[in-house]
Amino acid sequence: MSPRLYAASFAKLNIGLHILGRWPDGYHILETLLVPYPYLYDDIEVNVLPGKDRIELHLSGLEIPENEENYLETTYRILRQHWKKPLPAIEVYLHKRIPVSAGLGGGSSNSAMLLKLLAPMLELEPTSELLHQVAAEVGSDVPFFLHGVPMLAKGTGTELTPYPFSLEGYEVVMLTPPLPCSTKHIYRALRSSQWSRKPIEPILRQGINAWREELHNDLEQVSFQIYPYLLMLKQALYEEGAAYASMNGSGSSIYGIFPT
């Protein structure tokens, strides 16, 4: 019996998310700092089956909407298209802890961890160009999770640069109410007058004490309008002494960074 492979599929934080403009094709040009959040993670186990080009998916934990293809199935399908050779048949056990549609990148993380688990079978390095092509095609956050270190993300989120960042001396409090936010709908409702249009890297260098006034998540303006409760949570984190509080991605997860 082949060994079962395991990976912890962790969530992420967005430290700032500024919209700088828009490409001619309609996609927004953004800049955000993506930071791994290893304290919240899904479990992924992969077992090789007899045969080729087949994936069996077993889900447990938090529910995933049934009306859409799972990120793992999408990843396997796109990898097969790029690999152009038969892939090993696999069964995947996914135990979900990361809330869905909360801006925490759970699906993107699942995709990246599956690629990293499959890489040795295909005799590929986890940083190979092929895996990054597949990752970018699956979703804009997936390449970040292949690296697993803080990255300054630009463009559509796939232009990544390693960024020296540490929360040593601080702790993160995460609040995730059951209010699923659609990323597509949030971006569509965002008006150009709500864009920050300022790069975040100079603001990050100023330190956390400057972030409350200068560093924004531009998507909050739409998400808070739809769910005013999210604004209340952010305000509550500041009232409790957070040095910085923000929404993750398009929501609904809100976090506060507190001095330890």
Rosetta blueprint (number, residue, H / E / L):
1 M L
2 S L
3 P L
4 R L
5 L E
6 Y E
7 A E
8 A E
9 S E
10 F E
11 A E
12 K E
13 L E
14 N E
15 I E
16 G E
17 L E
18 H E
19 I E
20 L E
21 G E
22 R E
23 W L
24 P L
25 D L
26 G L
27 Y L
28 H E
29 I E
30 L E
31 E E
32 T E
33 L E
34 L E
35 V E
36 P E
37 Y E
38 P E
39 Y E
40 L E
41 Y E
42 D E
43 D E
44 I E
45 E E
46 V E
47 N E
48 V E
49 L E
50 P E
51 G E
52 K E
53 D L
54 R L
55 I E
56 E E
57 L E
58 H E
59 L E
60 S E
61 G E
62 L L
63 E L
64 I L
65 P L
66 E L
67 N L
68 E L
69 E L
70 N L
71 Y H
72 L H
73 E H
74 T H
75 T H
76 Y H
77 R H
78 I H
79 L H
80 R H
81 Q H
82 H H
83 W H
84 K L
85 K L
86 P L
87 L L
88 P E
89 A E
90 I E
91 E E
92 V E
93 Y E
94 L E
95 H E
96 K E
97 R L
98 I L
99 P L
100 V L
101 S L
102 A L
103 G L
104 L L
105 G L
106 G H
107 G H
108 S H
109 S H
110 N H
111 S H
112 A H
113 M H
114 L H
115 L H
116 K H
117 L H
118 L H
119 A L
120 P H
121 M H
122 L H
123 E L
124 L L
125 E L
126 P L
127 T L
128 S L
129 E H
130 L H
131 L H
132 H H
133 Q H
134 V H
135 A H
136 A H
137 E H
138 V H
139 G L
140 S L
141 D L
142 V H
143 P H
144 F H
145 F H
146 L H
147 H H
148 G L
149 V L
150 P L
151 M E
152 L E
153 A E
154 K E
155 G E
156 T L
157 G L
158 T L
159 E E
160 L E
161 T E
162 P E
163 Y L
164 P L
165 F L
166 S L
167 L L
168 E L
169 G L
170 Y E
171 E E
172 V E
173 V E
174 M E
175 L E
176 T L
177 P L
178 P L
179 L L
180 P L
181 C L
182 S L
183 T H
184 K H
185 H H
186 I H
187 Y H
188 R H
189 A H
190 L L
191 R L
192 S H
193 S H
194 Q H
195 W L
196 S L
197 R L
198 K L
199 P L
200 I L
201 E H
202 P H
203 I H
204 L H
205 R H
206 Q L
207 G L
208 I H
209 N H
210 A H
211 W H
212 R H
213 E H
214 E H
215 L L
216 H L
217 N E
218 D L
219 L L
220 E H
221 Q H
222 V H
223 S H
224 F H
225 Q H
226 I H
227 Y L
228 P H
229 Y H
230 L H
231 L H
232 M H
233 L H
234 K H
235 Q H
236 A H
237 L H
238 Y H
239 E H
240 E L
241 G L
242 A L
243 A L
244 Y E
245 A E
246 S E
247 M E
248 N L
249 G L
250 S L
251 G L
252 S L
253 S L
254 I E
255 Y E
256 G E
257 I E
258 F E
259 P E
260 T L
